[in-house]
Amino acid sequence: MFKKEKIRDKIVEEKNHLSVFEGFKFGFGFFVAILTGILIVAALVYLFTNIFKATGIGF
């Protein structure tokens, strides 16, 4: 009986560990996606400001 409980606890522990890892992986992917988006937007803004400066419209 005691042994069975210990095994069950171990399985639950493993599952919790996995879910934390999955959450971390998802969070990290989300973070990378946001960073990539910010970089793309920054690059576009930079390009547009340079184009406008070149044409004399300027910001």
VMD Tcl script that builds the backbone (N, CA, C; Angstrom):
set m [mol new atoms 177]
animate dup $m
set s [atomselect $m all]
$s set {name element resname resid chain x y z} {
  {N N MET 1 A 0.845 -1.201 0.000}
  {CA C MET 1 A 0.000 0.000 0.000}
  {C C MET 1 A 0.884 1.255 0.000}
  {N N PHE 2 A 1.841 1.293 0.907}
  {CA C PHE 2 A 2.734 2.454 1.011}
  {C C PHE 2 A 3.538 2.644 -0.281}
  {N N LYS 3 A 3.994 1.526 -0.813}
  {CA C LYS 3 A 4.795 1.572 -2.036}
  {C C LYS 3 A 3.972 2.147 -3.195}
  {N N LYS 4 A 2.729 1.700 -3.290}
  {CA C LYS 4 A 1.838 2.174 -4.352}
  {C C LYS 4 A 1.673 3.703 -4.291}
  {N N GLU 5 A 1.472 4.234 -3.081}
  {CA C GLU 5 A 1.307 5.685 -2.900}
  {C C GLU 5 A 2.562 6.431 -3.363}
  {N N LYS 6 A 3.719 5.885 -2.997}
  {CA C LYS 6 A 4.984 6.525 -3.362}
  {C C LYS 6 A 5.127 6.605 -4.881}
  {N N ILE 7 A 4.787 5.526 -5.555}
  {CA C ILE 7 A 4.879 5.490 -7.021}
  {C C ILE 7 A 3.926 6.519 -7.629}
  {N N ARG 8 A 2.707 6.579 -7.100}
  {CA C ARG 8 A 1.720 7.529 -7.618}
  {C C ARG 8 A 2.220 8.962 -7.442}
  {N N ASP 9 A 2.784 9.247 -6.253}
  {CA C ASP 9 A 3.331 10.587 -6.003}
  {C C ASP 9 A 4.426 10.920 -7.005}
  {N N LYS 10 A 5.244 9.918 -7.293}
  {CA C LYS 10 A 6.349 10.133 -8.232}
  {C C LYS 10 A 5.796 10.457 -9.627}
  {N N ILE 11 A 4.757 9.747 -10.046}
  {CA C ILE 11 A 4.143 9.986 -11.352}
  {C C ILE 11 A 3.560 11.398 -11.399}
  {N N VAL 12 A 2.860 11.783 -10.361}
  {CA C VAL 12 A 2.272 13.136 -10.293}
  {C C VAL 12 A 3.376 14.184 -10.359}
  {N N GLU 13 A 4.467 13.940 -9.621}
  {CA C GLU 13 A 5.595 14.863 -9.616}
  {C C GLU 13 A 6.165 15.020 -11.018}
  {N N GLU 14 A 6.325 13.899 -11.713}
  {CA C GLU 14 A 6.859 13.922 -13.079}
  {C C GLU 14 A 5.949 14.742 -13.991}
  {N N LYS 15 A 4.627 14.521 -13.855}
  {CA C LYS 15 A 3.661 15.253 -14.672}
  {C C LYS 15 A 3.756 16.747 -14.411}
  {N N ASN 16 A 3.846 17.149 -13.156}
  {CA C ASN 16 A 3.980 18.569 -12.808}
  {C C ASN 16 A 5.248 19.156 -13.404}
  {N N HIS 17 A 6.327 18.407 -13.312}
  {CA C HIS 17 A 7.611 18.848 -13.857}
  {C C HIS 17 A 7.475 19.069 -15.362}
  {N N LEU 18 A 6.808 18.136 -16.042}
  {CA C LEU 18 A 6.622 18.225 -17.490}
  {C C LEU 18 A 5.788 19.449 -17.854}
  {N N SER 19 A 4.700 19.671 -17.109}
  {CA C SER 19 A 3.819 20.793 -17.426}
  {C C SER 19 A 4.556 22.123 -17.230}
  {N N VAL 20 A 5.401 22.191 -16.207}
  {CA C VAL 20 A 6.205 23.400 -15.985}
  {C C VAL 20 A 7.137 23.606 -17.166}
  {N N PHE 21 A 7.755 22.519 -17.615}
  {CA C PHE 21 A 8.680 22.602 -18.752}
  {C C PHE 21 A 7.931 23.047 -20.008}
  {N N GLU 22 A 6.742 22.464 -20.243}
  {CA C GLU 22 A 5.927 22.841 -21.408}
  {C C GLU 22 A 5.562 24.316 -21.337}
  {N N GLY 23 A 5.158 24.754 -20.164}
  {CA C GLY 23 A 4.803 26.161 -19.972}
  {C C GLY 23 A 5.988 27.067 -20.247}
  {N N PHE 24 A 7.147 26.653 -19.775}
  {CA C PHE 24 A 8.367 27.433 -20.001}
  {C C PHE 24 A 8.672 27.511 -21.492}
  {N N LYS 25 A 8.547 26.346 -22.168}
  {CA C LYS 25 A 8.821 26.295 -23.611}
  {C C LYS 25 A 7.864 27.209 -24.366}
  {N N PHE 26 A 6.589 27.165 -24.000}
  {CA C PHE 26 A 5.575 28.012 -24.629}
  {C C PHE 26 A 5.865 29.484 -24.357}
  {N N GLY 27 A 6.174 29.795 -23.110}
  {CA C GLY 27 A 6.480 31.176 -22.735}
  {C C GLY 27 A 7.692 31.698 -23.488}
  {N N PHE 28 A 8.703 30.848 -23.611}
  {CA C PHE 28 A 9.928 31.239 -24.314}
  {C C PHE 28 A 9.634 31.479 -25.789}
  {N N GLY 29 A 8.837 30.597 -26.399}
  {CA C GLY 29 A 8.446 30.764 -27.804}
  {C C GLY 29 A 7.673 32.053 -28.008}
  {N N PHE 30 A 6.763 32.335 -27.081}
  {CA C PHE 30 A 5.951 33.560 -27.123}
  {C C PHE 30 A 6.860 34.783 -27.018}
  {N N PHE 31 A 7.820 34.730 -26.098}
  {CA C PHE 31 A 8.779 35.815 -25.887}
  {C C PHE 31 A 9.583 36.070 -27.152}
  {N N VAL 32 A 10.074 34.991 -27.772}
  {CA C VAL 32 A 10.862 35.106 -29.008}
  {C C VAL 32 A 10.008 35.711 -30.117}
  {N N ALA 33 A 8.737 35.274 -30.210}
  {CA C ALA 33 A 7.834 35.811 -31.231}
  {C C ALA 33 A 7.623 37.309 -31.039}
  {N N ILE 34 A 7.436 37.744 -29.798}
  {CA C ILE 34 A 7.246 39.174 -29.507}
  {C C ILE 34 A 8.512 39.952 -29.879}
  {N N LEU 35 A 9.669 39.426 -29.483}
  {CA C LEU 35 A 10.937 40.091 -29.797}
  {C C LEU 35 A 11.116 40.218 -31.300}
  {N N THR 36 A 10.824 39.142 -32.029}
  {CA C THR 36 A 10.951 39.159 -33.486}
  {C C THR 36 A 10.025 40.203 -34.083}
  {N N GLY 37 A 8.790 40.257 -33.580}
  {CA C GLY 37 A 7.820 41.257 -34.042}
  {C C GLY 37 A 8.316 42.674 -33.810}
  {N N ILE 38 A 8.860 42.925 -32.623}
  {CA C ILE 38 A 9.384 44.258 -32.291}
  {C C ILE 38 A 10.538 44.607 -33.226}
  {N N LEU 39 A 11.413 43.641 -33.472}
  {CA C LEU 39 A 12.556 43.871 -34.358}
  {C C LEU 39 A 12.091 44.222 -35.767}
  {N N ILE 40 A 11.087 43.476 -36.269}
  {CA C ILE 40 A 10.566 43.725 -37.616}
  {C C ILE 40 A 9.963 45.129 -37.693}
  {N N VAL 41 A 9.140 45.470 -36.707}
  {CA C VAL 41 A 8.508 46.802 -36.674}
  {C C VAL 41 A 9.576 47.894 -36.611}
  {N N ALA 42 A 10.576 47.696 -35.750}
  {CA C ALA 42 A 11.657 48.684 -35.616}
  {C C ALA 42 A 12.398 48.856 -36.942}
  {N N ALA 43 A 12.665 47.739 -37.618}
  {CA C ALA 43 A 13.358 47.794 -38.907}
  {C C ALA 43 A 12.517 48.549 -39.938}
  {N N LEU 44 A 11.210 48.278 -39.969}
  {CA C LEU 44 A 10.314 48.967 -40.905}
  {C C LEU 44 A 10.271 50.463 -40.623}
  {N N VAL 45 A 10.120 50.828 -39.355}
  {CA C VAL 45 A 10.076 52.247 -38.972}
  {C C VAL 45 A 11.379 52.934 -39.382}
  {N N TYR 46 A 12.494 52.270 -39.115}
  {CA C TYR 46 A 13.807 52.809 -39.470}
  {C C TYR 46 A 13.908 53.035 -40.976}
  {N N LEU 47 A 13.472 52.019 -41.748}
  {CA C LEU 47 A 13.499 52.131 -43.214}
  {C C LEU 47 A 12.633 53.294 -43.681}
  {N N PHE 48 A 11.416 53.373 -43.152}
  {CA C PHE 48 A 10.484 54.422 -43.577}
  {C C PHE 48 A 11.014 55.810 -43.238}
  {N N THR 49 A 11.591 55.973 -42.038}
  {CA C THR 49 A 12.130 57.293 -41.667}
  {C C THR 49 A 13.271 57.658 -42.608}
  {N N ASN 50 A 14.088 56.686 -42.969}
  {CA C ASN 50 A 15.188 56.959 -43.896}
  {C C ASN 50 A 14.654 57.338 -45.276}
  {N N ILE 51 A 13.611 56.645 -45.750}
  {CA C ILE 51 A 13.012 56.952 -47.050}
  {C C ILE 51 A 12.429 58.365 -47.022}
  {N N PHE 52 A 11.714 58.699 -45.959}
  {CA C PHE 52 A 11.094 60.022 -45.846}
  {C C PHE 52 A 12.164 61.115 -45.770}
  {N N LYS 53 A 13.242 60.842 -45.036}
  {CA C LYS 53 A 14.340 61.814 -44.948}
  {C C LYS 53 A 14.950 62.025 -46.330}
  {N N ALA 54 A 15.104 60.939 -47.057}
  {CA C ALA 54 A 15.702 61.021 -48.389}
  {C C ALA 54 A 14.807 61.813 -49.339}
  {N N THR 55 A 13.493 61.663 -49.209}
  {CA C THR 55 A 12.569 62.371 -50.100}
  {C C THR 55 A 12.266 63.776 -49.598}
  {N N GLY 56 A 12.699 64.096 -48.370}
  {CA C GLY 56 A 12.520 65.450 -47.845}
  {C C GLY 56 A 11.205 65.644 -47.110}
  {N N ILE 57 A 10.408 64.570 -46.945}
  {CA C ILE 57 A 9.165 64.695 -46.166}
  {C C ILE 57 A 9.539 64.763 -44.681}
  {N N GLY 58 A 10.382 63.811 -44.278}
  {CA C GLY 58 A 10.998 63.820 -42.949}
  {C C GLY 58 A 10.042 63.841 -41.769}
  {N N PHE 59 A 10.518 63.322 -40.662}
  {CA C PHE 59 A 9.737 63.351 -39.415}
  {C C PHE 59 A 10.335 64.378 -38.471}
}
mol reanalyze $m
mol bondsrecalc $m
mol representation Tube
mol addrep $m
